[in-house]
């Protein structure tokens, strides 16, 4: 009985493969089918499968699983010719399908025509396996179920068994048009049926603006394409700039410009990349070339002049040893004034102010900043820049603080770490004018903005504000934090001693000054202050010894203490 069953199964399979007459389109169609081999980073084979061409230029479909983890892939056509997979154009791991570009060396390849309509349930279908032999093998079956994927694509259940080496082979209708990519069924169903994801779904796959963060694409090391729409491709570039290597980002910029040769943004972004990554003049020359090209294709030429001014300004701020040709602050100023001549936007005026500030033309810079501050582009940055410029011009410190107040009024809530820096600057300005309580409050705001991520110097400055504001416990807490972060800094131990003197903790003060002296044995002030602590402890002789040591080390303040205390 078992022998008869095996004979029956063999007969059915033979009938499925040979009883149906070979379609007339078979020979040509089979030339579009290929084998896929994928490799890891060490060039070891990790998988193999099938696929087929859908465009004469080499766009093809296969299964995603074969490409997962691959750093490289090749296709082998029916003549045994190998071609590299050049670019991933789209992928979906759930439906296990991938679209990619094969490097055909500019030669046309044989393709399968895509069916315009889905085959109806019960329709005859044909699966074409990959083969390098001149045979007419195929597998015939029928469509048993059609379900939808989205609005225009379908998923099919087929009445044919799929061999292990037939996954991702094309499934065609009676007219020789491909409608599906074969997928294996699992379990007991695998003996009688398989599935196919619609070719239209595979062709609809594309690289999205956020694909650079998609694990589906990140698990494949082969080069990814860019979105076909320029605005989406620009978003993709922006996302990639912070997530891929500098080399990969440079390649994406080149590819973007190749795809969108009239994109001003593309040339400006590549020029910016050259400026930030160049190690010699050749990189700056490339940036200059891209800026020239951007200017030639731009309709809004003021934007190109503005970006050129920013790049030259940034380049100059890095202080290059061998400066490139005419890329000077004067050149940056000329560029921004060209932009202003076309369209006097406040943002251009702000850049003009920054360039003049860098040239130490503070009067000119202040005039630019004040102009911006009177416009609808007034911002924290523009008011802060005006404040620092006025300070350098020697203006009344009250005017500087007023500008800092205007800066801070424009800071959005919640306060970010970046904007917190404005509070730190105003606190330092308050300290100059002996406004210690407002300074302390600004230091507190900065501390919260950076979530306590501060160093010992910050604690020292805030301690100074708290001490002069007579907030002695706060001053003690902050100076102890400074010491904890930097225990070898003598100034901090001296300051701790001063606070302890102020609150009458004379023995603690003496210990602090001893620590200072152990760190810096010739610290004259520490000897004088230690003498004061000893004086309060009624240790007059020891106090006078320390006063004498301070005087020997050049402390002139100590004379009055010696006169009053020591005989």
C-alpha distance (Angstrom), angle and dihedral (degrees) to the residues before:
residue distance angle dihedral
X1 . . .
X2 3.83 . .
X3 3.83 90.2 .
X4 3.81 90.9 52.5
X5 3.84 91.4 50.4
X6 3.80 92.0 51.9
X7 3.80 90.6 48.9
X8 3.81 89.9 50.9
X9 3.82 93.0 50.9
X10 3.80 90.7 47.1
X11 3.78 91.2 49.7
X12 3.82 92.0 49.5
X13 3.80 92.1 50.6
X14 3.82 91.2 47.1
X15 3.77 90.2 49.4
X16 3.81 91.3 49.0
X17 3.80 90.8 53.4
X18 3.79 101.6 39.2
X19 3.79 114.4 16.3
X20 3.79 93.7 73.2
X21 3.75 110.7 78.5
X22 3.80 112.8 -111.2
X23 3.82 109.5 -104.3
X24 3.79 115.1 -116.4
X25 3.79 91.6 -120.7
X26 3.82 93.0 55.9
X27 3.81 100.3 97.0
X28 3.78 94.7 52.6
X29 3.79 94.8 40.2
X30 3.81 92.9 54.0
X31 3.80 89.8 60.0
X32 3.81 88.8 67.8
X33 3.82 92.0 59.6
X34 3.81 119.8 89.6
X35 3.77 143.1 171.1
X36 3.83 120.5 -111.0
X37 3.81 123.8 -147.6
X38 3.82 120.1 -173.9
X39 3.81 128.1 -162.6
X40 3.79 137.8 -161.0
X41 3.81 126.1 -129.0
X42 3.82 90.5 -81.8
X43 3.80 90.3 53.3
X44 3.79 93.0 -109.5
X45 3.81 116.9 144.7
X46 3.79 110.9 -105.8
X47 3.79 101.4 171.1
X48 3.79 146.6 -7.5
X49 3.76 133.0 -156.6
X50 3.79 144.4 135.7
X51 3.75 139.9 -82.6
X52 3.77 143.5 158.8
X53 3.78 141.2 -136.1
X54 3.78 120.5 -106.9
X55 3.82 99.3 177.0
X56 3.79 131.7 41.1
X57 3.82 89.4 -126.1
X58 3.82 91.1 63.9
X59 3.82 107.9 -92.5
X60 3.80 107.7 151.4
X61 3.81 144.2 175.1
X62 3.80 131.3 -136.3
X63 3.81 140.1 142.5
X64 3.80 120.6 -62.1
X65 3.83 93.4 -139.5
X66 3.80 92.0 67.5
X67 3.82 90.4 57.3
X68 3.79 100.1 44.3
X69 3.81 108.8 117.8
X70 3.80 92.5 7.1
X71 3.79 122.4 142.1
X72 3.78 93.3 -178.3
X73 3.82 138.7 12.4
X74 3.79 138.3 -172.2
X75 3.77 132.7 -166.5
X76 3.81 122.6 -144.2
X77 3.78 115.0 -153.5
X78 3.79 127.5 -150.1
X79 3.82 90.4 -86.8
X80 3.80 91.3 55.2
X81 3.80 93.4 -108.3
X82 3.83 115.2 148.6
X83 3.80 121.9 -139.2
X84 3.82 127.6 -179.9
X85 3.79 121.6 -119.0
X86 3.79 101.0 -121.6
X87 3.81 107.9 -176.7
X88 3.80 139.3 8.3
X89 3.82 107.3 -129.3
X90 3.80 100.3 -179.7
X91 3.80 142.0 -22.8
X92 3.78 143.0 -173.7
X93 3.79 119.5 -165.1
X94 3.82 95.7 -167.7
X95 3.82 93.8 57.8
X96 3.82 90.6 33.3
X97 3.78 97.5 -130.2
X98 3.80 132.8 128.6
X99 3.79 135.1 -172.2
X100 3.79 120.5 -153.8
X101 3.79 145.4 162.8
X102 3.79 119.6 -114.7
X103 3.79 120.9 -153.7
X104 3.81 101.7 -120.2
X105 3.81 93.8 172.7
X106 3.81 88.7 -113.7
X107 3.81 91.8 -59.5
X108 3.78 123.1 129.8
X109 3.80 116.8 -115.1
X110 3.78 131.0 -154.0
X111 3.79 111.4 -95.4
X112 3.75 140.1 -169.3
X113 3.77 117.7 -118.8
X114 3.79 112.1 -121.6
X115 3.80 116.9 -122.1
X116 3.80 111.7 -114.7
X117 3.81 93.1 -151.8
X118 3.79 132.9 35.0
X119 3.81 116.2 -105.1
X120 3.78 113.0 -107.1
X121 3.77 123.4 -115.8
X122 3.80 108.8 -81.0
X123 3.82 94.1 26.2
X124 3.79 120.5 141.6
X125 3.81 113.3 -107.8
X126 3.81 136.2 -177.6
X127 3.79 131.3 -147.8
X128 3.81 115.7 -153.0
X129 3.80 116.0 -153.6
X130 3.79 123.0 -153.7
X131 3.79 113.8 -100.7
X132 3.79 138.6 162.0
X133 3.80 89.6 -159.7
X134 3.79 124.3 93.5
X135 3.78 94.4 -116.6
X136 3.77 134.1 128.6
X137 3.80 98.0 -134.3
X138 3.78 117.8 149.2
X139 3.78 137.8 144.4
X140 3.79 120.5 -119.3
X141 3.77 125.9 -155.6
X142 3.77 144.1 134.7
X143 3.78 138.6 -101.2
X144 3.79 108.7 -107.0
X145 3.81 99.9 175.0
X146 3.83 138.6 11.8
X147 3.81 121.8 -162.3
X148 3.78 130.5 174.8
X149 3.80 130.6 -107.6
X150 3.76 106.9 -165.8
X151 3.78 118.5 -43.4
X152 3.82 104.8 -44.7
X153 3.81 107.8 19.2
X154 3.79 134.1 76.5
X155 3.77 143.6 -155.6
X156 3.79 119.5 -143.5
X157 3.79 139.2 -153.5
X158 3.82 111.6 -152.6
X159 3.82 131.6 -163.8
X160 3.78 97.9 -128.7
X161 3.78 134.8 91.7
X162 3.80 115.3 -117.5
X163 3.79 121.9 -142.1
X164 3.81 121.1 -139.1
X165 3.80 90.8 -107.4
X166 3.79 94.0 49.5
X167 3.83 99.0 67.7
X168 3.82 111.4 125.8
X169 3.78 93.4 13.8
X170 3.81 113.7 140.2
X171 3.81 121.6 -95.2
X172 3.83 113.9 -149.9
X173 3.78 136.7 -168.9
X174 3.81 124.7 -126.3
X175 3.81 90.9 -84.9
X176 3.82 91.5 58.7
X177 3.82 94.2 -107.2
X178 3.80 117.5 138.7
X179 3.78 116.2 -124.3
X180 3.81 104.7 160.6
X181 3.81 149.1 31.3
X182 3.81 109.6 -131.5
X183 3.81 119.0 -117.1
X184 3.78 127.9 -175.8
X185 3.78 122.4 -114.8
X186 3.80 120.0 -135.7
X187 3.77 134.1 -132.8
X188 3.76 122.5 4.8
X189 3.83 91.9 -20.3
X190 3.81 90.8 68.3
X191 3.80 90.7 76.1
X192 3.80 93.8 61.4
X193 3.80 109.5 20.1
X194 3.80 147.6 22.9
X195 3.77 137.4 -173.0
X196 3.80 138.5 -119.1
X197 3.78 130.2 -156.7
X198 3.80 111.1 -141.6
X199 3.80 117.3 -97.6
X200 3.80 89.1 -138.1
X201 3.79 88.3 60.9
X202 3.80 90.8 50.4
X203 3.80 91.0 48.8
X204 3.81 90.9 49.8
X205 3.81 91.6 60.3
X206 3.78 114.2 108.8
X207 3.77 142.7 161.4
X208 3.81 108.9 -90.7
X209 3.82 127.4 -154.6
X210 3.82 89.1 -101.3
X211 3.81 97.8 43.2
X212 3.81 91.5 106.3
X213 3.84 87.6 71.6
X214 3.82 95.6 41.8
X215 3.82 113.3 110.3
X216 3.81 88.3 -146.1
X217 3.79 89.5 67.9
X218 3.80 98.3 30.6
X219 3.82 89.5 62.1
X220 3.82 89.8 62.5
X221 3.80 118.5 71.4
X222 3.80 95.4 -164.0
X223 3.80 116.2 108.3
X224 3.82 114.4 -84.3
X225 3.77 124.2 -141.4
X226 3.79 127.3 -127.6
X227 3.80 127.8 -108.5
X228 3.79 112.2 -88.2
X229 3.83 94.4 -126.4
X230 3.81 114.7 77.6
X231 3.81 96.3 -136.3
X232 3.80 91.4 50.2
X233 3.80 91.1 46.2
X234 3.80 89.3 53.4
X235 3.81 90.6 53.7
X236 3.80 88.5 48.8
X237 3.82 89.6 53.1
X238 3.80 91.1 49.4
X239 3.80 91.7 51.4
X240 3.79 92.2 45.5
X241 3.81 93.9 50.9
X242 3.79 91.2 74.0
X243 3.79 99.1 36.0
X244 3.80 110.0 41.7
X245 3.78 132.6 60.8
X246 3.83 119.1 -87.0
X247 3.80 88.7 -110.9
X248 3.80 92.4 52.8
X249 3.80 91.8 46.2
X250 3.81 90.7 51.3
X251 3.82 89.3 51.1
X252 3.81 90.6 50.5
X253 3.80 90.7 51.6
X254 3.79 90.9 51.8
X255 3.79 90.5 48.2
X256 3.80 91.6 47.9
X257 3.80 92.1 54.1
X258 3.79 90.3 46.3
X259 3.80 88.9 53.0
X260 3.82 95.6 41.1
X261 3.83 106.0 28.0
X262 3.81 93.2 170.3
X263 3.80 96.7 50.5
X264 3.81 111.2 122.5
X265 3.82 89.8 -167.0
X266 3.80 90.5 55.8
X267 3.81 94.2 55.5
X268 3.80 92.8 43.9
X269 3.80 92.5 49.4
X270 3.78 92.2 48.6
X271 3.81 91.2 46.9
X272 3.81 88.8 51.1
X273 3.78 90.4 50.3
X274 3.81 90.8 51.0
X275 3.81 91.3 51.7
X276 3.81 93.6 49.9
X277 3.82 96.2 43.5
X278 3.81 104.7 32.7
X279 3.79 118.6 114.7
X280 3.79 96.9 -174.4
X281 3.78 142.6 19.9
X282 3.80 93.5 -81.5
X283 3.81 90.8 71.7
X284 3.80 91.9 51.0
X285 3.79 89.6 48.0
X286 3.81 88.6 55.5
X287 3.80 89.8 49.3
X288 3.81 90.5 50.9
X289 3.80 90.2 49.9
X290 3.80 91.7 51.2
X291 3.81 91.7 49.3
X292 3.80 89.5 51.7
X293 3.81 90.2 50.1
X294 3.81 90.9 47.8
X295 3.79 90.0 52.5
X296 3.81 91.5 50.4
X297 3.83 94.3 53.7
X298 3.82 98.5 35.4
X299 3.78 123.5 106.4
X300 3.82 91.2 -168.7
X301 3.77 99.0 50.5
X302 3.81 93.3 173.9
X303 3.82 88.8 71.0
X304 3.80 90.8 56.2
X305 3.82 92.2 48.3
X306 3.82 88.9 49.5
X307 3.79 93.5 50.8
X308 3.80 91.0 45.3
X309 3.81 89.4 52.8
X310 3.82 90.9 50.5
X311 3.79 93.1 49.0
X312 3.81 95.0 47.6
X313 3.82 89.9 45.8
X314 3.82 90.9 50.5
X315 3.79 90.8 46.3
X316 3.80 91.2 53.0
X317 3.82 92.4 48.2
X318 3.82 89.8 59.2
X319 3.81 88.3 62.6
X320 3.82 99.4 -133.0
X321 3.80 114.1 -154.2
X322 3.79 94.9 -138.6
X323 3.78 106.0 35.0
X324 3.78 117.5 -148.0
X325 3.81 115.0 -111.8
X326 3.81 110.4 -80.4
X327 3.81 97.4 -9.5
X328 3.81 92.8 125.6
X329 3.79 133.9 132.6
X330 3.80 86.9 -98.9
X331 3.81 88.8 57.7
X332 3.81 90.3 48.6
X333 3.81 89.7 50.3
X334 3.79 91.3 50.0
X335 3.81 90.9 50.8
X336 3.80 94.7 50.1
X337 3.79 91.6 46.9
X338 3.81 88.9 51.8
X339 3.81 87.4 55.1
X340 3.81 91.2 47.9
X341 3.80 91.3 49.9
X342 3.81 89.7 57.8
X343 3.82 98.0 40.2
X344 3.85 120.0 -2.0
X345 3.80 96.2 -145.7
X346 3.83 117.7 170.8
X347 3.81 90.9 -125.2
X348 3.80 88.7 60.2
X349 3.80 89.9 49.0
X350 3.80 89.5 52.0
X351 3.80 90.0 54.1
X352 3.81 89.1 48.4
X353 3.80 88.6 54.4
X354 3.81 91.9 51.0
X355 3.80 91.5 51.1
X356 3.83 92.5 48.1
X357 3.81 89.3 47.8
X358 3.81 89.8 53.3
X359 3.82 88.0 51.0
X360 3.83 88.4 52.1
X361 3.80 90.7 -117.8
X362 3.79 89.8 138.4
X363 3.78 95.9 167.5
X364 3.80 91.2 53.9
X365 3.81 91.4 44.3
X366 3.81 91.9 50.5
X367 3.80 91.0 50.9
X368 3.82 89.5 53.0
X369 3.82 93.5 47.2
X370 3.80 92.5 47.8
X371 3.79 89.9 51.5
X372 3.80 90.1 53.5
X373 3.82 91.0 46.7
X374 3.80 89.3 57.7
X375 3.81 91.5 53.9
X376 3.78 134.3 75.4
X377 3.82 87.3 -100.8
X378 3.80 93.3 67.9
X379 3.78 108.2 135.3
X380 3.77 144.1 164.7
X381 3.78 88.6 -91.7
X382 3.81 95.6 51.9
X383 3.82 93.2 48.6
X384 3.78 91.7 45.5
X385 3.81 91.0 50.4
X386 3.79 89.7 50.3
X387 3.81 90.7 50.0
X388 3.81 94.1 51.8
X389 3.81 90.8 45.8
X390 3.81 92.3 51.7
X391 3.77 89.4 48.8
X392 3.81 90.5 54.7
X393 3.81 89.7 48.1
X394 3.80 88.7 57.8
X395 3.81 96.1 -113.1
X396 3.79 122.6 165.6
X397 3.80 107.3 -73.0
X398 3.82 89.0 -129.4
X399 3.81 88.8 64.3
X400 3.78 89.6 50.6
X401 3.79 91.9 51.3
X402 3.81 91.0 47.3
X403 3.81 89.7 56.4
X404 3.81 90.1 46.8
X405 3.82 88.1 52.4
X406 3.82 89.6 53.6
X407 3.80 88.7 48.7
X408 3.79 92.8 53.5
X409 3.81 94.2 44.3
X410 3.83 87.6 64.4
X411 3.78 95.9 53.0
X412 3.83 111.3 112.8
X413 3.78 121.6 -130.2
X414 2.94 133.9 -81.0
X415 3.78 91.6 45.4
X416 3.79 112.8 -123.4
X417 3.79 125.5 -144.2
X418 3.81 89.1 -107.9
X419 3.81 93.7 52.8
X420 3.79 90.2 42.7
X421 3.80 87.1 72.3
X422 3.82 88.8 71.8
X423 3.82 89.7 60.9
X424 3.79 89.6 50.1
X425 3.79 90.3 53.1
X426 3.80 92.9 48.5
X427 3.79 90.2 48.2
X428 3.80 89.9 55.5
X429 3.81 89.6 49.0
X430 3.80 90.6 50.4
X431 3.81 89.0 52.5
X432 3.81 90.0 56.4
X433 3.81 89.7 56.4
X434 3.83 93.4 43.2
X435 3.81 92.4 -114.1
X436 3.76 92.5 142.5
X437 3.79 103.1 165.5
X438 3.83 94.7 52.8
X439 3.81 87.4 45.1
X440 3.79 90.8 53.3
X441 3.81 91.4 50.4
X442 3.82 91.4 50.9
X443 3.80 90.7 49.2
X444 3.81 87.8 52.7
X445 3.81 91.7 50.9
X446 3.79 91.0 50.6
X447 3.83 90.4 48.7
X448 3.80 90.8 54.7
X449 3.80 92.6 44.7
X450 3.81 91.8 56.6
X451 3.82 91.4 39.2
X452 3.76 93.3 -120.5
X453 3.78 94.7 -54.5
X454 3.81 95.1 140.3
X455 3.81 136.6 128.8
X456 3.78 135.3 -126.5
X457 3.81 93.4 -88.9
X458 3.81 90.8 59.9
X459 3.80 91.3 53.0
X460 3.81 89.7 49.3
X461 3.81 92.7 52.3
X462 3.79 93.2 46.3
X463 3.79 89.3 47.4
X464 3.80 88.9 55.6
X465 3.80 90.7 53.0
X466 3.81 92.4 46.7
X467 3.81 92.8 46.9
X468 3.80 93.8 51.9
X469 3.81 89.6 44.2
X470 3.83 86.9 55.4
X471 3.80 91.9 -115.9
X472 3.80 91.0 136.9
X473 3.80 99.6 166.8
X474 3.80 90.2 52.2
X475 3.77 89.1 47.5
X476 3.81 90.6 52.7
X477 3.81 91.9 48.6
X478 3.79 92.9 50.4
X479 3.80 97.3 45.7
X480 3.80 90.0 48.8
X481 3.81 88.9 53.2
X482 3.79 89.7 50.2
X483 3.82 89.8 51.8
X484 3.79 91.2 47.4
X485 3.81 90.3 54.6
X486 3.82 95.1 41.8
X487 3.83 111.1 17.0
X488 3.82 94.0 170.2
X489 3.81 96.3 62.1
X490 3.86 107.0 106.1
X491 3.82 94.0 -161.4
X492 3.80 90.6 65.5
X493 3.79 94.2 52.5
X494 3.79 89.7 47.6
X495 3.80 90.3 51.1
X496 3.80 91.0 49.5
X497 3.78 88.3 52.6
X498 3.82 91.1 50.6
X499 3.81 91.7 52.3
X500 3.79 91.1 48.4
X501 3.82 89.4 50.5
X502 3.80 89.3 51.5
X503 3.82 93.7 53.0
X504 3.83 94.1 41.9
X505 3.81 98.4 -106.6
X506 3.79 93.3 135.1
X507 3.80 99.4 163.2
X508 3.83 90.2 51.7
X509 3.79 88.6 47.3
X510 3.80 91.1 53.3
X511 3.83 90.3 52.0
X512 3.78 91.4 51.9
X513 3.80 92.9 51.0
X514 3.80 90.5 47.4
X515 3.80 88.1 55.2
X516 3.80 90.5 50.8
X517 3.80 91.3 50.4
X518 3.81 91.3 48.5
X519 3.80 88.2 55.8
X520 3.83 96.0 41.3
X521 3.82 112.0 18.7
X522 3.82 93.4 -171.8
X523 3.83 96.2 51.1
X524 3.83 98.8 131.4
X525 3.81 97.1 -171.1
X526 3.81 91.3 53.8
X527 3.82 90.6 57.7
X528 3.81 91.4 49.6
X529 3.81 92.7 48.8
X530 3.78 91.7 45.6
X531 3.80 87.3 52.7
X532 3.81 89.1 54.8
X533 3.82 91.0 52.0
X534 3.82 91.2 48.5
X535 3.79 89.8 47.4
X536 3.83 89.5 56.1
X537 3.80 88.8 48.8
X538 3.85 87.9 54.7
X539 3.80 91.5 -114.9
X540 3.78 92.7 133.9
X541 3.79 98.9 163.9
X542 3.79 92.8 50.9
X543 3.79 89.5 44.8
X544 3.77 91.5 54.0
X545 3.82 91.3 48.7
X546 3.81 89.3 56.4
X547 3.80 92.1 45.5
X548 3.79 89.0 52.0
X549 3.84 90.9 49.9
X550 3.79 90.5 50.3
X551 3.79 90.4 52.0
X552 3.82 91.0 49.3
X553 3.81 88.5 54.1
X554 3.80 91.3 53.3
X555 3.81 104.2 -96.1
X556 3.82 106.6 153.5
X557 3.82 95.6 -177.1
X558 3.79 91.8 66.2
X559 3.83 94.6 70.1
X560 3.80 93.5 84.4
X561 3.82 91.1 51.3
X562 3.80 91.4 51.5
X563 3.79 91.3 48.2
X564 3.81 93.2 51.5
X565 3.80 99.6 38.0
X566 3.79 112.0 25.5
X567 3.81 127.5 63.2
